[in-house]
Amino acid sequence: MKKRLHKFICKKAMRSIWIFALVFAVSITMFWPVTAKASSLDEIQKQQSDTQSKINDIESQKSEAEDTVDSLQNEADALEDTLDSYTAQLESVNAKIESTKQAIDDATASISELQAELEEAKQNESDQYEAMKTRIGYMYENFGHMSLLETFLESGSITEFLNQVEYVTTVMEYDRALLTSYQELQETISSKTEELEKTQTNLADYQNQLSDSQDEMSDLVAAADEAFDEKSSEVSAAKAQVEAYESDLSALNSQMASLRSAEASAQAAIAEQIAAEQAAQAETGTVEDTSQAIVASNDDVKWLAATLQAECGGASYRAKYGVPDSELLAVASVVLNRVNSNLGSFKNQTTILSVISANMQFESWRNGKIKLYYEAGPDDKCMSIAQQAINGARNGDYLFFMTQYWADYYGITGYTTIGNMVFFRVWGEN
């Protein structure tokens, strides 16, 4: 019977070695056994702590660099919007300059046409004036020495007289009307020419103003373009810094993975030691009694109660998910059984605080939850059960606990389910 038991315990020991080699590759809620080779684990943990500190620092710097990238990118976007606005305004000014130039050219052409018309009108006036003088001279030569009476007396008839008078009158009225028309045309042309010249002058002044605006907008565009290029360079530099941080983080994460692998190897040695001692106890039929009460201070009670609340949840959480008081007592049993145990390095953990703060044991200690509940003050239920356990209350000789998922994953069969977790004394098949 003892040989079969010894063989069974050895089998469990080998199983434990394999399990411990894998366990730190994943995150689980459980307690790790503390090893007599704690110095190597301490060194690994110190390296992990230093590496994690570097990771945290670089992640913080990376976050700041990313914020800088966002800020610089916003500034670059604003500068780009300004550049686009200035460019659009410059293009508008250029279009107005071209339009004004065309208007000036049109006005100049119109002035030239009007000047040609004016010269033509003046020439027509001059020609008409010369023609009129010729006709007047002709009439003077033929009729100028005769009075109206003589013209009447020399006319063959009254009709001839009237025709001669009408002819002279018509010619004179025609010449006068034509001269007046030419003079009015000249005045109209002169007026239009004057207006066009004023328009031409105004357009030239406007073009000068546009030219000044063009110079100003060109300077603004150039300045905005330069500022945008500089800001874009800053964005690129900040992004390069983020990439450098990401590269550093990748290297540190790889280093952390190596440290965790080394830690898993060290934990395998822990499992071997614990399994060997448990096998030796089974071989001799000796089972240690860890159920006795311990002497504890009020501070010890508070530390244990804070551990129960950190592992099992606060009062509202326990009520919502139906966490029974027996789960709180089982967690307390694990802690106090370790205080009273002589297995492995448990024999060096003689106080509640030394158990919960032991190297790589309680995740809730490492993430600060236990300290948080300790400082805030654990709830009354946790304080009450902690005191009961210290006084000797136990609901098992458990040394370990975890969720059922991980217990099934690692092939641990000899466990007791209490609430949302499973509790056991021997790691492996049972």
C-alpha beads as a LAMMPS data file, in Angstrom:
LAMMPS data file: protein, C-alpha beads

430 atoms
429 bonds

1 atom types
1 bond types

-500.0 500.0 xlo xhi
-500.0 500.0 ylo yhi
-500.0 500.0 zlo zhi

Masses

1 110.0

Atoms # bond

1 1 1 0.000 0.000 0.000
2 1 1 2.791 2.425 0.928
3 1 1 4.691 1.547 -2.286
4 1 1 1.661 2.337 -4.426
5 1 1 1.179 5.568 -2.486
6 1 1 4.863 6.463 -2.929
7 1 1 4.649 5.747 -6.669
8 1 1 1.510 7.866 -6.882
9 1 1 3.140 10.767 -5.033
10 1 1 6.209 10.612 -7.306
11 1 1 3.935 10.667 -10.324
12 1 1 2.270 13.769 -8.889
13 1 1 5.686 15.320 -8.333
14 1 1 6.671 14.870 -11.983
15 1 1 3.290 16.235 -13.037
16 1 1 3.884 19.257 -10.803
17 1 1 7.233 19.973 -12.443
18 1 1 5.606 20.115 -15.877
19 1 1 2.743 22.269 -14.671
20 1 1 4.953 24.790 -12.906
21 1 1 7.093 25.127 -16.012
22 1 1 4.024 26.385 -17.889
23 1 1 2.062 28.280 -15.314
24 1 1 3.777 31.656 -15.671
25 1 1 3.049 31.771 -19.374
26 1 1 -0.536 32.705 -18.490
27 1 1 -2.242 34.884 -15.909
28 1 1 -4.237 33.004 -13.273
29 1 1 -5.591 33.726 -9.819
30 1 1 -3.669 31.400 -7.535
31 1 1 -0.943 31.082 -4.914
32 1 1 2.537 29.937 -5.845
33 1 1 4.533 27.903 -3.351
34 1 1 7.583 29.706 -2.030
35 1 1 10.909 27.975 -2.636
36 1 1 14.011 27.416 -0.599
37 1 1 15.783 28.741 -3.702
38 1 1 14.138 32.078 -3.177
39 1 1 17.371 33.926 -3.852
40 1 1 17.246 33.009 -7.566
41 1 1 13.563 33.891 -7.729
42 1 1 14.248 37.116 -5.882
43 1 1 16.854 38.011 -8.473
44 1 1 14.491 37.137 -11.325
45 1 1 11.719 39.117 -9.689
46 1 1 14.059 42.068 -9.198
47 1 1 14.998 41.942 -12.871
48 1 1 11.316 41.695 -13.763
49 1 1 10.554 44.646 -11.513
50 1 1 13.368 46.692 -13.062
51 1 1 12.290 45.713 -16.563
52 1 1 8.653 46.472 -15.809
53 1 1 9.694 49.831 -14.384
54 1 1 11.521 50.581 -17.634
55 1 1 8.486 49.429 -19.609
56 1 1 6.236 51.697 -17.547
57 1 1 8.602 54.641 -18.015
58 1 1 8.847 54.114 -21.766
59 1 1 5.090 53.602 -22.077
60 1 1 4.621 56.881 -20.225
61 1 1 7.134 58.602 -22.498
62 1 1 5.508 56.979 -25.522
63 1 1 2.108 58.225 -24.372
64 1 1 3.513 61.738 -23.968
65 1 1 5.151 61.469 -27.393
66 1 1 1.840 60.350 -28.907
67 1 1 0.129 63.324 -27.269
68 1 1 2.861 65.519 -28.744
69 1 1 2.260 63.968 -32.167
70 1 1 -1.469 64.666 -31.865
71 1 1 -0.835 68.240 -30.736
72 1 1 1.732 68.893 -33.470
73 1 1 -0.517 67.270 -36.056
74 1 1 -3.374 69.554 -35.016
75 1 1 -1.050 72.542 -35.353
76 1 1 0.131 71.276 -38.745
77 1 1 -3.478 70.814 -39.871
78 1 1 -4.298 74.359 -38.746
79 1 1 -1.261 75.700 -40.624
80 1 1 -2.283 73.730 -43.693
81 1 1 -5.771 75.250 -43.490
82 1 1 -4.185 78.703 -43.188
83 1 1 -1.914 77.951 -46.139
84 1 1 -4.890 76.803 -48.216
85 1 1 -6.791 79.954 -47.253
86 1 1 -3.882 82.234 -48.168
87 1 1 -3.341 80.345 -51.412
88 1 1 -7.021 80.725 -52.309
89 1 1 -6.853 84.451 -51.517
90 1 1 -3.709 84.817 -53.625
91 1 1 -5.377 83.020 -56.518
92 1 1 -8.373 85.348 -56.133
93 1 1 -6.084 88.405 -56.220
94 1 1 -4.294 87.018 -59.281
95 1 1 -7.641 86.496 -60.990
96 1 1 -8.676 90.064 -60.141
97 1 1 -5.366 91.367 -61.493
98 1 1 -5.933 89.531 -64.759
99 1 1 -9.516 90.784 -64.899
100 1 1 -8.403 94.356 -64.171
101 1 1 -5.645 94.117 -66.743
102 1 1 -8.205 93.007 -69.310
103 1 1 -10.506 95.871 -68.293
104 1 1 -7.626 98.345 -68.691
105 1 1 -6.815 96.888 -72.107
106 1 1 -10.486 97.153 -73.092
107 1 1 -10.648 100.755 -71.857
108 1 1 -7.454 101.609 -73.730
109 1 1 -8.868 100.060 -76.893
110 1 1 -12.134 101.963 -76.438
111 1 1 -10.243 105.220 -75.900
112 1 1 -8.269 104.571 -79.074
113 1 1 -11.493 103.928 -80.973
114 1 1 -13.110 107.070 -79.573
115 1 1 -10.031 109.105 -80.389
116 1 1 -10.203 107.803 -83.944
117 1 1 -13.903 108.680 -84.087
118 1 1 -13.119 112.109 -82.672
119 1 1 -10.464 112.704 -85.296
120 1 1 -12.890 111.551 -87.963
121 1 1 -15.603 113.854 -86.603
122 1 1 -13.176 116.769 -86.543
123 1 1 -12.142 115.981 -90.089
124 1 1 -15.779 115.759 -91.169
125 1 1 -16.474 119.055 -89.465
126 1 1 -13.526 120.615 -91.217
127 1 1 -14.579 119.168 -94.569
128 1 1 -18.144 120.297 -94.063
129 1 1 -16.955 123.718 -93.046
130 1 1 -14.845 124.000 -96.187
131 1 1 -17.756 122.804 -98.320
132 1 1 -20.036 125.297 -96.662
133 1 1 -17.563 128.102 -97.315
134 1 1 -17.391 127.045 -100.939
135 1 1 -21.161 127.088 -101.270
136 1 1 -21.409 130.411 -99.509
137 1 1 -18.729 131.787 -101.807
138 1 1 -20.611 130.469 -104.806
139 1 1 -23.850 131.990 -103.616
140 1 1 -22.119 135.246 -102.862
141 1 1 -20.556 135.339 -106.283
142 1 1 -23.886 134.666 -107.965
143 1 1 -26.308 136.328 -105.650
144 1 1 -24.287 138.343 -103.238
145 1 1 -24.365 141.629 -105.337
146 1 1 -28.094 141.425 -105.735
147 1 1 -30.559 142.533 -103.184
148 1 1 -33.657 140.574 -102.520
149 1 1 -35.604 143.107 -104.618
150 1 1 -33.232 142.746 -107.510
151 1 1 -33.489 138.990 -107.301
152 1 1 -37.247 139.296 -107.398
153 1 1 -37.219 141.688 -110.320
154 1 1 -34.783 139.593 -112.328
155 1 1 -36.661 136.357 -111.698
156 1 1 -38.725 135.210 -114.611
157 1 1 -41.599 134.427 -112.325
158 1 1 -42.586 134.371 -108.705
159 1 1 -41.996 130.643 -108.675
160 1 1 -38.403 131.066 -109.817
161 1 1 -37.880 133.705 -107.139
162 1 1 -39.259 131.478 -104.414
163 1 1 -37.197 128.518 -105.627
164 1 1 -34.005 130.561 -105.463
165 1 1 -34.778 131.812 -101.960
166 1 1 -35.755 128.316 -100.794
167 1 1 -32.574 126.835 -102.251
168 1 1 -30.356 129.272 -100.433
169 1 1 -32.243 128.803 -97.184
170 1 1 -32.170 124.996 -97.419
171 1 1 -28.459 124.900 -98.130
172 1 1 -27.676 127.171 -95.219
173 1 1 -29.903 125.224 -92.822
174 1 1 -28.377 121.955 -93.954
175 1 1 -24.851 123.230 -93.437
176 1 1 -25.742 124.665 -90.052
177 1 1 -27.408 121.414 -88.913
178 1 1 -24.507 119.315 -90.130
179 1 1 -21.971 121.506 -88.384
180 1 1 -24.025 121.374 -85.201
181 1 1 -24.227 117.580 -85.473
182 1 1 -20.462 117.271 -85.850
183 1 1 -19.892 119.580 -82.920
184 1 1 -22.281 117.573 -80.720
185 1 1 -20.595 114.347 -81.816
186 1 1 -17.219 115.774 -80.853
187 1 1 -18.561 116.774 -77.461
188 1 1 -20.027 113.283 -76.929
189 1 1 -16.803 111.616 -77.986
190 1 1 -14.767 113.935 -75.768
191 1 1 -17.067 113.206 -72.825
192 1 1 -16.814 109.433 -73.355
193 1 1 -13.071 109.693 -73.788
194 1 1 -12.792 111.629 -70.551
195 1 1 -14.901 109.029 -68.716
196 1 1 -12.852 106.177 -70.125
197 1 1 -9.630 107.925 -69.181
198 1 1 -10.939 108.308 -65.631
199 1 1 -11.939 104.638 -65.641
200 1 1 -8.536 103.745 -66.991
201 1 1 -6.872 105.760 -64.231
202 1 1 -9.078 104.163 -61.565
203 1 1 -8.372 100.710 -62.940
204 1 1 -4.659 101.434 -62.940
205 1 1 -4.878 102.544 -59.292
206 1 1 -6.891 99.420 -58.459
207 1 1 -4.351 97.278 -60.250
208 1 1 -1.589 98.851 -58.169
209 1 1 -3.560 98.040 -55.016
210 1 1 -4.051 94.483 -56.222
211 1 1 -0.363 94.250 -56.978
212 1 1 0.393 95.308 -53.403
213 1 1 -2.115 92.719 -52.148
214 1 1 -0.495 90.149 -54.382
215 1 1 2.906 90.868 -52.862
216 1 1 1.443 90.721 -49.349
217 1 1 -0.435 87.462 -49.985
218 1 1 2.629 85.945 -51.656
219 1 1 4.631 86.723 -48.519
220 1 1 1.893 85.220 -46.325
221 1 1 1.721 82.089 -48.482
222 1 1 5.495 81.703 -48.369
223 1 1 5.565 82.175 -44.579
224 1 1 2.659 79.758 -44.039
225 1 1 4.262 77.213 -46.360
226 1 1 7.543 77.451 -44.470
227 1 1 5.757 77.152 -41.102
228 1 1 3.794 74.145 -42.370
229 1 1 6.976 72.449 -43.584
230 1 1 8.669 73.069 -40.228
231 1 1 5.659 71.747 -38.310
232 1 1 5.456 68.714 -40.595
233 1 1 9.109 68.033 -39.826
234 1 1 8.323 68.247 -36.108
235 1 1 5.438 65.802 -36.593
236 1 1 7.737 63.402 -38.440
237 1 1 10.357 63.685 -35.698
238 1 1 7.734 63.057 -32.995
239 1 1 6.400 60.038 -34.890
240 1 1 9.942 58.733 -35.217
241 1 1 10.300 59.108 -31.441
242 1 1 7.094 57.111 -30.920
243 1 1 8.440 54.397 -33.225
244 1 1 11.696 54.374 -31.259
245 1 1 9.739 53.927 -28.024
246 1 1 7.751 51.107 -29.635
247 1 1 11.009 49.448 -30.654
248 1 1 12.354 49.804 -27.099
249 1 1 9.108 48.392 -25.694
250 1 1 9.299 45.440 -28.054
251 1 1 12.831 44.687 -26.875
252 1 1 11.860 45.062 -23.206
253 1 1 8.780 42.876 -23.650
254 1 1 10.989 40.219 -25.208
255 1 1 13.315 40.558 -22.233
256 1 1 10.334 40.239 -19.885
257 1 1 9.215 37.086 -21.702
258 1 1 12.686 35.613 -21.202
259 1 1 12.564 36.493 -17.510
260 1 1 9.167 34.836 -17.172
261 1 1 10.553 31.748 -18.851
262 1 1 13.440 31.745 -16.371
263 1 1 10.942 32.243 -13.570
264 1 1 8.904 29.273 -14.799
265 1 1 12.050 27.136 -14.658
266 1 1 12.709 28.298 -11.106
267 1 1 9.108 27.551 -10.164
268 1 1 9.542 24.050 -11.581
269 1 1 12.265 23.524 -8.987
270 1 1 9.835 24.776 -6.331
271 1 1 7.239 22.249 -7.446
272 1 1 9.811 19.486 -7.309
273 1 1 10.787 20.374 -3.743
274 1 1 7.203 20.669 -2.484
275 1 1 6.185 17.435 -4.232
276 1 1 9.197 15.606 -2.802
277 1 1 8.386 16.718 0.732
278 1 1 4.740 15.767 0.333
279 1 1 5.819 12.379 -1.040
280 1 1 8.121 11.901 1.930
281 1 1 5.271 12.691 4.316
282 1 1 3.040 10.221 2.510
283 1 1 5.790 7.582 2.652
284 1 1 6.047 7.873 6.418
285 1 1 2.340 8.341 6.920
286 1 1 2.979 11.695 8.558
287 1 1 0.528 14.491 7.837
288 1 1 1.234 17.853 9.395
289 1 1 -1.535 19.569 11.299
290 1 1 -1.938 23.193 10.226
291 1 1 -5.326 23.813 11.792
292 1 1 -4.186 25.246 15.084
293 1 1 -4.929 28.810 16.101
294 1 1 -2.153 31.376 15.904
295 1 1 -1.210 34.363 17.970
296 1 1 -1.976 37.459 15.904
297 1 1 -2.189 41.188 16.442
298 1 1 -5.022 43.442 15.361
299 1 1 -2.817 44.453 12.445
300 1 1 -2.501 40.780 11.414
301 1 1 -6.294 40.448 11.472
302 1 1 -6.589 43.511 9.269
303 1 1 -4.013 42.195 6.763
304 1 1 -5.814 38.848 6.530
305 1 1 -9.218 40.539 6.147
306 1 1 -7.820 42.791 3.397
307 1 1 -6.534 39.669 1.612
308 1 1 -9.974 38.021 1.793
309 1 1 -11.627 41.121 0.341
310 1 1 -8.996 41.473 -2.405
311 1 1 -9.335 37.813 -3.458
312 1 1 -13.105 37.336 -3.027
313 1 1 -14.362 40.853 -3.746
314 1 1 -16.101 43.534 -1.754
315 1 1 -19.500 43.156 -0.121
316 1 1 -21.485 44.363 -3.166
317 1 1 -19.515 42.078 -5.500
318 1 1 -19.987 39.073 -3.227
319 1 1 -23.714 39.767 -2.988
320 1 1 -24.073 40.204 -6.755
321 1 1 -22.196 37.015 -7.680
322 1 1 -23.251 34.883 -4.725
323 1 1 -19.853 34.480 -3.063
324 1 1 -20.480 32.450 0.126
325 1 1 -18.818 33.073 3.478
326 1 1 -17.266 29.614 3.164
327 1 1 -15.110 30.907 0.278
328 1 1 -13.765 33.663 2.521
329 1 1 -12.988 31.088 5.206
330 1 1 -11.294 28.784 2.657
331 1 1 -8.978 31.603 1.501
332 1 1 -8.198 32.393 5.137
333 1 1 -7.508 28.675 5.683
334 1 1 -4.931 28.660 2.859
335 1 1 -3.091 31.627 4.378
336 1 1 -3.088 30.278 7.932
337 1 1 -2.258 26.709 6.844
338 1 1 0.847 28.125 5.200
339 1 1 1.708 30.006 8.390
340 1 1 1.581 26.676 10.259
341 1 1 3.168 24.533 7.493
342 1 1 6.752 23.268 7.444
343 1 1 6.713 22.354 3.733
344 1 1 9.395 24.020 1.621
345 1 1 9.819 27.653 2.434
346 1 1 6.450 27.775 4.170
347 1 1 8.421 27.036 7.328
348 1 1 10.051 30.454 6.911
349 1 1 6.666 32.187 6.606
350 1 1 5.560 32.393 10.210
351 1 1 3.275 35.435 9.981
352 1 1 0.255 36.378 7.916
353 1 1 2.093 39.288 6.299
354 1 1 5.069 37.085 5.353
355 1 1 2.682 34.657 3.597
356 1 1 0.680 37.185 1.576
357 1 1 3.783 39.207 0.619
358 1 1 5.910 36.164 -0.272
359 1 1 7.680 36.191 -3.594
360 1 1 5.355 35.525 -6.566
361 1 1 2.466 34.271 -4.411
362 1 1 -0.537 36.578 -4.223
363 1 1 -1.359 38.542 -7.388
364 1 1 -3.550 40.820 -5.275
365 1 1 -0.436 41.749 -3.267
366 1 1 1.597 42.495 -6.385
367 1 1 -1.109 44.641 -7.974
368 1 1 -1.663 46.586 -4.746
369 1 1 -5.272 45.556 -4.028
370 1 1 -4.470 44.096 -0.603
371 1 1 -2.710 47.280 0.472
372 1 1 -5.594 49.333 -0.892
373 1 1 -8.179 47.451 1.183
374 1 1 -5.862 47.448 4.197
375 1 1 -5.511 51.239 4.081
376 1 1 -9.221 51.805 3.395
377 1 1 -10.241 49.301 6.079
378 1 1 -11.696 45.857 5.183
379 1 1 -15.458 45.321 5.507
380 1 1 -16.967 43.847 8.690
381 1 1 -17.639 40.393 7.210
382 1 1 -14.001 39.941 6.133
383 1 1 -12.787 41.157 9.538
384 1 1 -15.096 38.702 11.315
385 1 1 -14.072 35.645 9.257
386 1 1 -10.388 36.601 9.489
387 1 1 -10.663 36.639 13.284
388 1 1 -12.489 33.284 13.318
389 1 1 -9.760 31.672 11.180
390 1 1 -7.011 33.074 13.390
391 1 1 -8.848 31.581 16.366
392 1 1 -8.638 28.138 14.705
393 1 1 -11.651 27.934 12.376
394 1 1 -10.815 26.061 9.140
395 1 1 -12.822 24.390 6.401
396 1 1 -9.888 22.434 4.909
397 1 1 -6.134 21.787 4.969
398 1 1 -5.700 23.605 1.646
399 1 1 -2.394 25.143 0.652
400 1 1 -3.424 26.395 -2.819
401 1 1 -6.450 27.794 -4.650
402 1 1 -7.386 29.027 -8.135
403 1 1 -10.399 29.177 -10.459
404 1 1 -11.829 25.872 -11.659
405 1 1 -10.958 26.737 -15.256
406 1 1 -7.251 26.725 -14.493
407 1 1 -7.502 23.701 -12.240
408 1 1 -9.064 21.748 -15.114
409 1 1 -6.537 23.199 -17.546
410 1 1 -3.616 21.938 -15.456
411 1 1 -5.224 18.596 -14.709
412 1 1 -5.639 19.119 -10.974
413 1 1 -8.338 16.732 -9.809
414 1 1 -8.136 16.544 -6.055
415 1 1 -9.793 19.849 -5.330
416 1 1 -12.843 21.085 -3.461
417 1 1 -15.084 23.684 -5.091
418 1 1 -16.132 26.455 -2.743
419 1 1 -17.936 29.453 -4.198
420 1 1 -16.199 30.594 -7.364
421 1 1 -12.836 28.908 -6.700
422 1 1 -11.309 25.509 -6.060
423 1 1 -9.045 24.629 -3.131
424 1 1 -6.526 21.792 -2.737
425 1 1 -3.476 20.693 -0.789
426 1 1 -1.569 18.633 -3.379
427 1 1 -0.782 20.067 -6.829
428 1 1 -1.540 17.503 -9.540
429 1 1 -3.735 14.455 -9.939
430 1 1 -5.191 13.081 -6.764

Bonds

1 1 1 2
2 1 2 3
3 1 3 4
4 1 4 5
5 1 5 6
6 1 6 7
7 1 7 8
8 1 8 9
9 1 9 10
10 1 10 11
11 1 11 12
12 1 12 13
13 1 13 14
14 1 14 15
15 1 15 16
16 1 16 17
17 1 17 18
18 1 18 19
19 1 19 20
20 1 20 21
21 1 21 22
22 1 22 23
23 1 23 24
24 1 24 25
25 1 25 26
26 1 26 27
27 1 27 28
28 1 28 29
29 1 29 30
30 1 30 31
31 1 31 32
32 1 32 33
33 1 33 34
34 1 34 35
35 1 35 36
36 1 36 37
37 1 37 38
38 1 38 39
39 1 39 40
40 1 40 41
41 1 41 42
42 1 42 43
43 1 43 44
44 1 44 45
45 1 45 46
46 1 46 47
47 1 47 48
48 1 48 49
49 1 49 50
50 1 50 51
51 1 51 52
52 1 52 53
53 1 53 54
54 1 54 55
55 1 55 56
56 1 56 57
57 1 57 58
58 1 58 59
59 1 59 60
60 1 60 61
61 1 61 62
62 1 62 63
63 1 63 64
64 1 64 65
65 1 65 66
66 1 66 67
67 1 67 68
68 1 68 69
69 1 69 70
70 1 70 71
71 1 71 72
72 1 72 73
73 1 73 74
74 1 74 75
75 1 75 76
76 1 76 77
77 1 77 78
78 1 78 79
79 1 79 80
80 1 80 81
81 1 81 82
82 1 82 83
83 1 83 84
84 1 84 85
85 1 85 86
86 1 86 87
87 1 87 88
88 1 88 89
89 1 89 90
90 1 90 91
91 1 91 92
92 1 92 93
93 1 93 94
94 1 94 95
95 1 95 96
96 1 96 97
97 1 97 98
98 1 98 99
99 1 99 100
100 1 100 101
101 1 101 102
102 1 102 103
103 1 103 104
104 1 104 105
105 1 105 106
106 1 106 107
107 1 107 108
108 1 108 109
109 1 109 110
110 1 110 111
111 1 111 112
112 1 112 113
113 1 113 114
114 1 114 115
115 1 115 116
116 1 116 117
117 1 117 118
118 1 118 119
119 1 119 120
120 1 120 121
121 1 121 122
122 1 122 123
123 1 123 124
124 1 124 125
125 1 125 126
126 1 126 127
127 1 127 128
128 1 128 129
129 1 129 130
130 1 130 131
131 1 131 132
132 1 132 133
133 1 133 134
134 1 134 135
135 1 135 136
136 1 136 137
137 1 137 138
138 1 138 139
139 1 139 140
140 1 140 141
141 1 141 142
142 1 142 143
143 1 143 144
144 1 144 145
145 1 145 146
146 1 146 147
147 1 147 148
148 1 148 149
149 1 149 150
150 1 150 151
151 1 151 152
152 1 152 153
153 1 153 154
154 1 154 155
155 1 155 156
156 1 156 157
157 1 157 158
158 1 158 159
159 1 159 160
160 1 160 161
161 1 161 162
162 1 162 163
163 1 163 164
164 1 164 165
165 1 165 166
166 1 166 167
167 1 167 168
168 1 168 169
169 1 169 170
170 1 170 171
171 1 171 172
172 1 172 173
173 1 173 174
174 1 174 175
175 1 175 176
176 1 176 177
177 1 177 178
178 1 178 179
179 1 179 180
180 1 180 181
181 1 181 182
182 1 182 183
183 1 183 184
184 1 184 185
185 1 185 186
186 1 186 187
187 1 187 188
188 1 188 189
189 1 189 190
190 1 190 191
191 1 191 192
192 1 192 193
193 1 193 194
194 1 194 195
195 1 195 196
196 1 196 197
197 1 197 198
198 1 198 199
199 1 199 200
200 1 200 201
201 1 201 202
202 1 202 203
203 1 203 204
204 1 204 205
205 1 205 206
206 1 206 207
207 1 207 208
208 1 208 209
209 1 209 210
210 1 210 211
211 1 211 212
212 1 212 213
213 1 213 214
214 1 214 215
215 1 215 216
216 1 216 217
217 1 217 218
218 1 218 219
219 1 219 220
220 1 220 221
221 1 221 222
222 1 222 223
223 1 223 224
224 1 224 225
225 1 225 226
226 1 226 227
227 1 227 228
228 1 228 229
229 1 229 230
230 1 230 231
231 1 231 232
232 1 232 233
233 1 233 234
234 1 234 235
235 1 235 236
236 1 236 237
237 1 237 238
238 1 238 239
239 1 239 240
240 1 240 241
241 1 241 242
242 1 242 243
243 1 243 244
244 1 244 245
245 1 245 246
246 1 246 247
247 1 247 248
248 1 248 249
249 1 249 250
250 1 250 251
251 1 251 252
252 1 252 253
253 1 253 254
254 1 254 255
255 1 255 256
256 1 256 257
257 1 257 258
258 1 258 259
259 1 259 260
260 1 260 261
261 1 261 262
262 1 262 263
263 1 263 264
264 1 264 265
265 1 265 266
266 1 266 267
267 1 267 268
268 1 268 269
269 1 269 270
270 1 270 271
271 1 271 272
272 1 272 273
273 1 273 274
274 1 274 275
275 1 275 276
276 1 276 277
277 1 277 278
278 1 278 279
279 1 279 280
280 1 280 281
281 1 281 282
282 1 282 283
283 1 283 284
284 1 284 285
285 1 285 286
286 1 286 287
287 1 287 288
288 1 288 289
289 1 289 290
290 1 290 291
291 1 291 292
292 1 292 293
293 1 293 294
294 1 294 295
295 1 295 296
296 1 296 297
297 1 297 298
298 1 298 299
299 1 299 300
300 1 300 301
301 1 301 302
302 1 302 303
303 1 303 304
304 1 304 305
305 1 305 306
306 1 306 307
307 1 307 308
308 1 308 309
309 1 309 310
310 1 310 311
311 1 311 312
312 1 312 313
313 1 313 314
314 1 314 315
315 1 315 316
316 1 316 317
317 1 317 318
318 1 318 319
319 1 319 320
320 1 320 321
321 1 321 322
322 1 322 323
323 1 323 324
324 1 324 325
325 1 325 326
326 1 326 327
327 1 327 328
328 1 328 329
329 1 329 330
330 1 330 331
331 1 331 332
332 1 332 333
333 1 333 334
334 1 334 335
335 1 335 336
336 1 336 337
337 1 337 338
338 1 338 339
339 1 339 340
340 1 340 341
341 1 341 342
342 1 342 343
343 1 343 344
344 1 344 345
345 1 345 346
346 1 346 347
347 1 347 348
348 1 348 349
349 1 349 350
350 1 350 351
351 1 351 352
352 1 352 353
353 1 353 354
354 1 354 355
355 1 355 356
356 1 356 357
357 1 357 358
358 1 358 359
359 1 359 360
360 1 360 361
361 1 361 362
362 1 362 363
363 1 363 364
364 1 364 365
365 1 365 366
366 1 366 367
367 1 367 368
368 1 368 369
369 1 369 370
370 1 370 371
371 1 371 372
372 1 372 373
373 1 373 374
374 1 374 375
375 1 375 376
376 1 376 377
377 1 377 378
378 1 378 379
379 1 379 380
380 1 380 381
381 1 381 382
382 1 382 383
383 1 383 384
384 1 384 385
385 1 385 386
386 1 386 387
387 1 387 388
388 1 388 389
389 1 389 390
390 1 390 391
391 1 391 392
392 1 392 393
393 1 393 394
394 1 394 395
395 1 395 396
396 1 396 397
397 1 397 398
398 1 398 399
399 1 399 400
400 1 400 401
401 1 401 402
402 1 402 403
403 1 403 404
404 1 404 405
405 1 405 406
406 1 406 407
407 1 407 408
408 1 408 409
409 1 409 410
410 1 410 411
411 1 411 412
412 1 412 413
413 1 413 414
414 1 414 415
415 1 415 416
416 1 416 417
417 1 417 418
418 1 418 419
419 1 419 420
420 1 420 421
421 1 421 422
422 1 422 423
423 1 423 424
424 1 424 425
425 1 425 426
426 1 426 427
427 1 427 428
428 1 428 429
429 1 429 430
